[in-house]
Amino acid sequence: MVISDKKESEEESLKVKVFVRRNLKMTTNKTAAQVAHSVVGLDVGKPDIIVVLDASDKKFFELLDKLYEDNIKHYKDGTKYHVVIDAGYTEVEAGTRTCVAFVA
C-alpha cells in the first residue's frame, strides 16, 4: 500500500517505509495504529510517501540489525528509524516489536 500527497513530478519527497511483522496476525485496525505510531515516532515531519510492507520474522529482525548498524555508522546525529514495541493491552504480548519505520 502506498499513501502519497505529492505528484510524481515533485522532487525531494520524504519517503518512509514501514515493515510490519506478518506472523503477528494483527487486525487491520491494530496494524494501522502500529504503522501510525512508527511513522510519528520517526519525528521527521509529514512524509510525502508512506510505503507499508509485511515481513517475515527473519526479514524483520535482519532489517532491525541492519538499521541499527547503519545508525551507528552514519547517523550519530539522530535516529533515522523507529521500532514500535507494543504495550500488550490488546492483541499482542507486551514487549512485542510490531513494526519498524525508516526514511527511505
Helices and strands as residue ranges (DSSP letters): E 2-4, E 15-21, G 22-24, H 28-42, E 49-55, H 57-74, E 81-85, E 97-103
